[in-house]
Amino acid sequence: PLSLWFRDPVSAVHNPEYYEAIAEPMDLRSALGHIDMGQWTKPAQVEAGVHLIWTNARAYNGEGSAIDAAALCCCHTWNARYTRAVDSAPRQRKLRRLAT
């Protein structure tokens, strides 16, 4: 799946310049950790954190790259799921479900 690019933090060993170029790195595993640890308790916090994943990927990899295309696709999928979850489920379950 396209989300494989975004599941784990970018490797500092393989991409040391990433951490110089991106001020606030984010990935799906870290986002889930923020939810599980209670650091993100509001849907708007989850939304902002997850969108940071796509923004960072696009900024670092450049428009038109394969990762840019994957980020756009994942962003569209995320937006659809986020909207459904926010509109339908109890808060704690929906926050957890969004990140999986």
Secondary structure by P-SEA (a helix, b strand, c coil): cccccccccccccccccccccccccccaaaaaaaaaacccccaaaaaaaaaaaaaaaaaaaccccaaaaaaaaaaaaaaaaaaaaaacccaaaaaaaaac
